[in-house]
Amino acid sequence: MQPRNMSMSGVVDLAAVKQAQEAKAKAEQARAEAARNGGTGAVSPADLVIDVDEARFESDVLQRSTEVPVVIDFWAEWCEPCKQLSPVLERLAVEYNGRFLLAKIDVDANQMLMQQFGVQGIPAVFAVVAGQALPLFQGAASETQIRQTLDQLVQVAEQRFGLTGLAVDPEAEPGAAQAAAPERPAGPHDAALEAAVRALDAGDLGGAVQAYKNVLAEDPANTEAKLGLAQAELLQRVQDADPQRVRQEAADKPGDAQAQIAAADLDLVGGHVEDAFGRLIDTVRVTAGDDRDTVRLRLLELFEVVGADDPRVAAARRALARALF
């Protein structure tokens, strides 16, 4: 596992967007399965704070992060500031009532994890959401600052990843929910979707596009295939582009639909989400007829890449409506 130093309000990352959609789908499926089985999947308050080591990191942190945000507290027995911070985090984990899970990692016993996260000093606090590592803060922090950070974390986890947290039952036996958790069954298109991901990872964009289209031919509403296709087609469009030439042409031809579309694709791949959206919305305002409709349709495709739940998409949709009407 190679944690990434990304902020919660950072640029779009195509792989991260895919993980978000997968995590949201898994979270929704887990809740549906629990309801069908007549259970709630509830945990006890004692289950909200766990000790994690290298052997159990994947199961206790990475896998659980597809259900609930996992906050990681890197600490050591000799660390005096840790003794001040850790009890606050433990108390807040219970107070937040399942909105996040607290994983405590003793750095003396887990040097590899400390190195992988790039921890330079302790206490250090990270979060993992849908398999993505987020640095939260290092060193001493006031309870007010900690609460603000946690509030932002749980908000992003819910809005972007569909993670609404764990149900907490004070009467539940510790560890009961994990022991009874149903295994996610394989979906009818899992093999085809995995083939598409492998093609994408190997740089075979044409193969990935075709694999996602094959899934959509049988299941037009498949969210993962829609997202994967939008990503693969975006990457396919920019793979041979000369960024300098594309941007110069866009600067020289502010009203040219194709020039602005090409530049918007580069903006999005580079993580400049608002720039990509704003460029196309501005182009909608100054074009008409087929050109205007072409720009509008490309903007809708870019919305698919970023994800409908992203607040930047919602804002851009409102701006597009104003530009059109």
Disulfide bonds with the S-S distance in Angstrom:
Cys79-Cys82 2.37
